Amino acid sequence: MQNVAIVALPFFALVLCGYLAAYSRVLPEAAIPGLNGYVLFFALPCLLFRLGASKPVASLIDLGLVGVYALCALLVVLFTVVLTVRLAASGTGVDLKNAAFGALVAAFPNTGFMGLPLLVAFFGEQATGPVVSTILVDLLLTSTLCIGLAQHAPGSGRPWPRALWRALKGPLRNPLPWAIVSGGVMAALGGSLPGPLNQVVNMMADSASPVALFTMGTVLWRAGQHTHSHTPVQRYLPVALVKLLIHPVLVWGVGAMAVSLGVELSKEGLVVLILAAALPSASNVSVLAERYGADNGRIARIIMASTVLAFGTFNLLAWALGVTAQAAK
C-alpha cells in the first residue's frame, strides 16, 4: 500500500498547492477563472486530442466498459436522489433540485482534472480508453440527466423536453468530448497536424496534468469562500461517502456480474474503471450548481470532503485491487 500512496501523493499534493496558493492570496482570486479557462479550453482538449489521435476510436472505446459504467452512474443518481429526498421529510434532506445536483456530484468523478493523469501514471497508455469512456458518459449522460432533473423540479415551470434540451446544450458546448472525437477522426483518417501546430498541441498537452491539479485546488478554495450558509454535516458527508465508497464498489460488483454473464471485459480496464469511480467529485459541479441556483454551499462541501477523504479511500481501494507502483512503469 505504501508504494500506491507514493505514486498518488504528488497528484494530491498539487491540489493542496493550488488550495494554499489561493488561500494565501499568492494567486489572486480574480486569476482563478482564467486558470480554469486555460485548463478547460486549451490544455485538457489538447491532451485528449493527442490521446485520441494516438489510436483508432474503436480501440479507445470498449462498449462493455461503457455499459457497466453508464449503468452504475444511473444507479448512483437514482440512489442519491431517493435517499436525499426521503431525508427531507425528517428535516435533514433537500429538495429535488438540490438532490439532483447532489446526485451529480456523487456520480461524476474528477476524471478530467485528476483521474486522467493519475490513472495513466498507474497503468500507462492502457488506461486511456476506460478513462475516455468515463468522461464521455459523465459529460453526455450523467450531467444531462441530473441537470434536466434539477430543471424539472417542482416550481421550475419547465416541461421535460425543454429541460433536457437545455441540459444537453452544456455538454455539447464542452470542448472535451469534441477533442476526443477530433483526435479519433484524425487517427482513423491517418492524418497528422503540421509540425509547428503539433508542437503547440504537445506543449499544451504536457501542461494539462500539473496545471489541472493545481487549478482544482484553487477552485476548491474559491467554492468554499462563496458558500453563504452553514450546511449540517449530515447533508453533505453521506453524499461524499456515496461517491468514494458506494460508487466504486458498485462498479466492481456490476463489472464482476457482467463477466459472469459472459460479457467480455478487460480485467485491467475494469480496474481502471473502478478506480475512476473512486476519485473525488468533479470540482466543476460547484460552478454548475451556482449557475442553476442550487445550494452551492452544500455541493462545495461535498466536493471538499470527497477530495480530502479520497487520499485514504482511493489508496485503500487501489491496494485492495492489487495495484502496485510497478504498474506505473
Solvent accessible surface area in square Angstrom, and as a share of the most:
residue,aa,sasa,rsa
1,M,95,0.42
2,Q,139,0.62
3,N,74,0.38
4,V,3,0.01
5,A,25,0.19
6,I,101,0.51
7,V,25,0.15
8,A,0,0.00
9,L,95,0.47
10,P,72,0.45
11,F,30,0.13
12,F,21,0.09
13,A,38,0.30
14,L,58,0.29
15,V,8,0.05
16,L,99,0.49
17,C,66,0.39
18,G,0,0.00
19,Y,64,0.24
20,L,89,0.44
21,A,13,0.10
22,A,0,0.00
23,Y,138,0.53
24,S,65,0.42
25,R,137,0.50
26,V,120,0.69
27,L,36,0.18
28,P,73,0.46
29,E,56,0.25
30,A,95,0.73
31,A,39,0.30
32,I,3,0.01
33,P,77,0.48
34,G,51,0.49
35,L,43,0.21
36,N,36,0.18
37,G,23,0.22
38,Y,68,0.26
39,V,0,0.00
40,L,46,0.23
41,F,114,0.47
42,F,105,0.44
43,A,0,0.00
44,L,1,0.01
45,P,16,0.10
46,C,19,0.11
47,L,17,0.09
48,L,2,0.01
49,F,33,0.14
50,R,81,0.30
51,L,13,0.07
52,G,1,0.01
53,A,33,0.26
54,S,73,0.47
55,K,56,0.24
56,P,73,0.46
57,V,64,0.37
58,A,91,0.70
59,S,73,0.47
60,L,3,0.02
61,I,39,0.20
62,D,48,0.25
63,L,144,0.72
64,G,20,0.19
65,L,3,0.01
66,V,34,0.20
67,G,40,0.38
68,V,9,0.05
69,Y,0,0.00
70,A,18,0.14
71,L,87,0.44
72,C,0,0.00
73,A,0,0.00
74,L,69,0.34
75,L,69,0.34
76,V,1,0.00
77,V,6,0.04
78,L,112,0.56
79,F,92,0.38
80,T,0,0.00
81,V,19,0.11
82,V,59,0.34
83,L,56,0.28
84,T,8,0.05
85,V,60,0.35
86,R,184,0.67
87,L,62,0.31
88,A,44,0.34
89,A,102,0.79
90,S,82,0.53
91,G,53,0.51
92,T,40,0.23
93,G,6,0.06
94,V,13,0.07
95,D,85,0.44
96,L,48,0.24
97,K,58,0.25
98,N,22,0.11
99,A,0,0.00
100,A,0,0.00
101,F,1,0.00
102,G,0,0.00
103,A,0,0.00
104,L,0,0.00
105,V,0,0.00
106,A,0,0.00
107,A,0,0.00
108,F,17,0.07
109,P,0,0.00
110,N,6,0.03
111,T,2,0.01
112,G,14,0.13
113,F,26,0.11
114,M,0,0.00
115,G,0,0.00
116,L,2,0.01
117,P,16,0.10
118,L,0,0.00
119,L,0,0.00
120,V,39,0.22
121,A,30,0.23
122,F,0,0.00
123,F,21,0.09
124,G,25,0.24
125,E,94,0.42
126,Q,127,0.57
127,A,0,0.00
128,T,0,0.00
129,G,8,0.08
130,P,11,0.07
131,V,0,0.00
132,V,1,0.01
133,S,1,0.00
134,T,0,0.00
135,I,7,0.03
136,L,37,0.18
137,V,11,0.07
138,D,0,0.00
139,L,12,0.06
140,L,76,0.38
141,L,64,0.32
142,T,1,0.00
143,S,6,0.04
144,T,16,0.09
145,L,56,0.28
146,C,1,0.00
147,I,5,0.03
148,G,0,0.00
149,L,32,0.16
150,A,1,0.01
151,Q,5,0.02
152,H,61,0.27
153,A,8,0.06
154,P,118,0.74
155,G,88,0.84
156,S,34,0.22
157,G,72,0.69
158,R,72,0.26
159,P,73,0.46
160,W,94,0.33
161,P,102,0.64
162,R,150,0.55
163,A,0,0.00
164,L,66,0.33
165,W,142,0.50
166,R,93,0.34
167,A,1,0.01
168,L,57,0.28
169,K,64,0.27
170,G,34,0.33
171,P,7,0.05
172,L,72,0.36
173,R,177,0.65
174,N,25,0.13
175,P,28,0.18
176,L,11,0.06
177,P,8,0.05
178,W,137,0.48
179,A,9,0.07
180,I,6,0.03
181,V,73,0.42
182,S,53,0.34
183,G,0,0.00
184,G,0,0.00
185,V,77,0.44
186,M,44,0.20
187,A,26,0.20
188,A,76,0.59
189,L,143,0.71
190,G,69,0.66
191,G,41,0.40
192,S,97,0.62
193,L,38,0.19
194,P,87,0.55
195,G,53,0.51
196,P,106,0.66
197,L,87,0.44
198,N,62,0.32
199,Q,100,0.45
200,V,70,0.40
201,V,17,0.09
202,N,38,0.19
203,M,120,0.53
204,M,52,0.23
205,A,2,0.02
206,D,91,0.47
207,S,30,0.19
208,A,0,0.00
209,S,30,0.19
210,P,60,0.38
211,V,37,0.21
212,A,1,0.00
213,L,2,0.01
214,F,57,0.24
215,T,0,0.00
216,M,0,0.00
217,G,0,0.00
218,T,0,0.00
219,V,14,0.08
220,L,6,0.03
221,W,6,0.02
222,R,70,0.26
223,A,8,0.06
224,G,38,0.37
225,Q,96,0.43
226,H,67,0.30
227,T,26,0.15
228,H,173,0.77
229,S,60,0.39
230,H,157,0.70
231,T,5,0.03
232,P,46,0.29
233,V,81,0.47
234,Q,85,0.38
235,R,76,0.28
236,Y,42,0.16
237,L,59,0.29
238,P,46,0.29
239,V,2,0.01
240,A,0,0.00
241,L,67,0.34
242,V,5,0.03
243,K,0,0.00
244,L,3,0.02
245,L,86,0.43
246,I,75,0.38
247,H,0,0.00
248,P,1,0.01
249,V,90,0.52
250,L,48,0.24
251,V,0,0.00
252,W,97,0.34
253,G,38,0.36
254,V,22,0.13
255,G,0,0.00
256,A,53,0.41
257,M,119,0.53
258,A,13,0.10
259,V,76,0.44
260,S,89,0.57
261,L,140,0.70
262,G,60,0.57
263,V,65,0.37
264,E,155,0.70
265,L,24,0.12
266,S,57,0.37
267,K,173,0.73
268,E,70,0.32
269,G,6,0.05
270,L,20,0.10
271,V,23,0.13
272,V,1,0.01
273,L,0,0.00
274,I,1,0.01
275,L,0,0.00
276,A,0,0.00
277,A,0,0.00
278,A,1,0.00
279,L,0,0.00
280,P,0,0.00
281,S,0,0.00
282,A,3,0.02
283,S,6,0.04
284,N,60,0.31
285,V,0,0.00
286,S,5,0.03
287,V,53,0.31
288,L,26,0.13
289,A,0,0.00
290,E,91,0.41
291,R,155,0.56
292,Y,33,0.13
293,G,57,0.54
294,A,14,0.11
295,D,46,0.24
296,N,17,0.09
297,G,4,0.04
298,R,2,0.01
299,I,1,0.01
300,A,5,0.04
301,R,66,0.24
302,I,0,0.00
303,I,2,0.01
304,M,54,0.24
305,A,16,0.13
306,S,0,0.00
307,T,10,0.06
308,V,100,0.57
309,L,70,0.35
310,A,0,0.00
311,F,69,0.29
312,G,33,0.32
313,T,29,0.17
314,F,0,0.00
315,N,3,0.01
316,L,93,0.46
317,L,23,0.11
318,A,0,0.00
319,W,143,0.50
320,A,60,0.47
321,L,35,0.17
322,G,53,0.51
323,V,11,0.06
324,T,62,0.36
325,A,24,0.18
326,Q,106,0.47
327,A,37,0.29
328,A,38,0.30
329,K,196,0.83
